[in-house]
Amino acid sequence: DHVSNGTLMPLPPSQRVTGPVRVPGYPTDPALAHLERSVDLRGLGRGIRRSRWLILSAVVALAALTTIILSLQSPEYEGETTIHLAGPTGAESGLLGSLGSIPGLGALPDGSSLPTELALLQSRQLAEAVVDSLALRVRLLEPEDLPRNAVLEVVAAPRDSMSGVYELRRTDAAMYAATALADASAPGLAVAGPGQPLELAGVTVRLHPRSDAPERIRVAVLPFRDAVDALQQNLNIHQLTAGAHVLGIRVRDPDPVLAAGITNTHAAEYVAYKSTTETMSAANSVRFLQEQVDHYAAQLAEAE
């Protein structure tokens, strides 16, 4: 209400206060607090109803943007395998096992050497062996929806062969002509059909026959160092469970066949390396024991 000429008059409807009045410096009456909260909630509800089409449009736009981003990203596949590190058994738990403290004779992995086995699995030497074994320098860029082994076979990929991006275009129903994309003016490298070897500046591939042969195939040949670096970045070597002698090898790769092949080949290369070094260690042990026998035999002969 307001005073007009000494008379208390009611306020017009547009100027009336519908909620509790808050006076600066004075606390809000607890009895009116729930009224203030209810007013705020009603106002929020009205605001949402007024903006419902704007909110709905924003949700739809966000969903569409997410779909577009996901469709532009290349899918990645994960391969994983495990390795069980066995402790000393059999003959090595006897005399040869007691020689484990002698430098150069070694022992099978135990709890104390687990970090060494992890370091070995993460070593560049092992990664280089995997790159060579699977020819990981050669990557299929197009068609994007097919694994490399569905389109071509890598016959040879020497470490010192040239790197680059090569395009293979189908010239007729059965032949492909290869060119290097780095130099558009360069003449074609070679022409070959499915099943025939095709050389790409030192790298030899063989195309697989397909009923749905693509019009264009793009292949990248990475520098050997870059291929090894990429493998080590995508490789994850870890202990599966604390205290267990079981290690996991996990890798991510856009090619599902190579994702599985990398982990299995990595494990196989590790086992082959360990087998070689343990064979050498056993030979060293036999040689050491033979030297000791000869030494004691000589001492016995002198004593007699």
Salt bridges, closest charged atoms under 4 A:
GLU36 OE1 - ARG22 NH2 2.87
GLU78 OE2 - ARG250 NE 3.66
GLU78 OE1 - ARG252 NH2 3.33
GLU80 OE2 - HIS238 NE2 3.65
GLU80 OE2 - ARG250 NH2 3.28
GLU117 OE2 - LYS274 NZ 3.33
GLU128 OE2 - ARG124 NE 3.72
GLU128 OE1 - ARG159 NH1 3.95
ASP132 OD2 - ARG159 NH2 2.52
GLU142 OE1 - ARG216 NH2 2.76
GLU142 OE2 - ARG218 NE 3.99
GLU153 OE1 - ARG206 NH1 3.27
GLU167 OE2 - ARG169 NE 2.93
GLU167 OE1 - ARG216 NH1 3.78
GLU167 OE1 - ARG218 NE 3.08
ASP212 OD1 - ARG210 NH2 3.10
GLU215 OE2 - ARG170 NH2 2.31
ASP229 OD1 - ARG124 NH1 2.81
ASP253 OD2 - ARG139 NH2 2.83
